């Protein structure tokens, strides 16, 4: 009898979660579209909610502010990099595994799209400050993923350094992307940064 009772509830919970994800994605896509069209500061929270077909109250169920829409992309990038790292083989140096995981993720996005999002984040001092702070969390998440892949306790210090230096290489690569105005794809800039890092250590 229990499976029969649990089945519909589980199905209902799954449907609710799917709808939540769909709404979250719709708000994010609508918000980004308005940011790119009107500019970040000119876009209001009410406009985002209306375009997404939700109420202002429902918006706050998903995001605390419009800043969080931009930062959700930054956070998602960190999560995807960690997931990509877990697919890398164990017969490699951790630094090489991180480099290839990062390149695999970042190569999926067109250069002009990445630059547009970066420009949006730079247009808001508050968002930019929170973006910089998020690198600390990404570094810790990366370290935890590295430690899961290479669990030897004696390697922890080295793996933490790999996480720290990798995040530095990623940040420098995106700074170069902006400085060069997208002249080279992010994958090339990442390879260059990681190669420079390996040459020095």
SVG drawing of the C-alpha trace seen along z (x, -y; Angstrom):
<svg xmlns="http://www.w3.org/2000/svg" viewBox="-2 -54 61 56">
<polyline fill="none" stroke="black" stroke-width="0.4" points="0.0,0.0 2.8,-2.4 4.2,-2.5 0.8,-3.4 0.5,-6.3 4.0,-7.5 3.8,-7.4 1.4,-10.3 3.2,-12.4 6.5,-11.8 5.1,-12.6 3.5,-15.8 6.8,-16.8 8.6,-16.2 6.2,-18.3 6.4,-21.1 10.2,-21.1 10.1,-21.1 7.8,-24.1 10.0,-25.9 13.1,-25.3 11.1,-26.5 10.0,-29.7 13.5,-30.3 14.9,-29.9 12.2,-32.2 12.9,-35.0 16.6,-34.7 16.2,-34.8 13.7,-37.6 15.8,-39.6 19.0,-39.2 17.1,-40.1 15.8,-43.3 19.2,-44.2 20.8,-43.8 18.0,-45.8 17.5,-48.6 20.6,-48.6 20.9,-47.2 20.1,-50.3 17.2,-51.3 15.5,-47.9 13.1,-47.7 12.2,-44.7 8.5,-45.2 9.3,-45.1 11.1,-41.8 8.2,-40.3 5.6,-41.5 7.6,-40.2 8.1,-36.9 4.3,-36.6 4.6,-36.6 3.8,-38.9 6.3,-41.0 5.7,-38.8 6.5,-35.6 9.7,-37.3 11.0,-37.6 10.4,-33.9 13.1,-33.2 15.4,-36.2 16.0,-38.8 16.8,-41.5 17.6,-42.0 21.3,-41.9 20.8,-38.2 19.7,-37.5 23.2,-38.5 24.9,-36.8 23.0,-33.6 24.9,-33.2 28.2,-33.7 27.2,-31.1 26.0,-28.7 29.3,-28.9 31.1,-27.9 28.8,-24.9 29.2,-23.7 33.0,-23.9 32.9,-21.7 30.7,-19.2 33.0,-19.2 36.0,-18.6 34.4,-15.4 34.5,-14.0 38.2,-14.4 40.4,-11.3 42.5,-10.7 45.7,-10.0 46.4,-13.7 47.8,-16.6 45.0,-18.4 46.0,-21.8 45.6,-20.3 42.3,-18.8 41.0,-22.1 42.2,-23.9 40.5,-21.5 37.3,-21.5 37.2,-25.3 37.9,-25.5 35.3,-22.9 32.7,-24.9 33.6,-28.4 34.0,-27.3 30.2,-26.6 29.4,-30.3 29.9,-32.7 32.5,-35.4 30.1,-38.3 27.6,-36.8 30.3,-36.5 31.5,-40.0 27.9,-41.4 27.3,-39.7 30.6,-40.9 29.8,-44.4 26.4,-44.3 28.1,-43.2 30.6,-46.0 27.9,-48.5 26.7,-48.0 29.3,-48.6 27.2,-46.5 27.0,-43.6 30.7,-43.9 31.6,-43.8 29.5,-40.7 31.0,-39.1 34.5,-39.6 33.4,-38.2 31.8,-35.1 35.3,-34.1 36.1,-33.1 33.1,-30.8 34.1,-29.3 37.6,-28.7 36.3,-26.8 33.9,-24.8 36.7,-24.0 38.9,-22.9 36.2,-20.6 35.8,-19.0 39.6,-18.5 39.7,-16.9 37.0,-14.5 38.9,-13.5 42.3,-13.3 41.4,-12.4 45.0,-11.9 45.1,-14.2 48.8,-15.0 47.7,-16.7 45.2,-19.1 47.5,-22.1 48.6,-21.6 45.1,-21.1 44.0,-24.3 46.8,-26.1 45.6,-24.7 42.1,-26.0 43.4,-29.5 45.8,-29.8 43.2,-28.4 40.7,-31.1 43.4,-33.7 44.0,-32.4 40.3,-32.5 40.0,-36.1 43.0,-37.2 41.6,-35.5 38.3,-37.4 40.2,-40.7 42.2,-40.0 38.9,-39.3 37.7,-42.7 41.0,-44.4 41.3,-42.9 37.7,-43.5 37.0,-39.9 39.8,-39.7 40.6,-36.1 38.2,-33.5 38.1,-32.8 39.5,-29.3 42.7,-30.7 43.1,-33.2 42.5,-30.5 45.1,-28.2 47.6,-31.1 46.9,-32.0 47.2,-28.4 50.4,-27.8 51.9,-30.9 51.0,-29.6 52.5,-26.2 55.7,-27.8 56.2,-29.7 55.6,-26.8"/>
</svg>
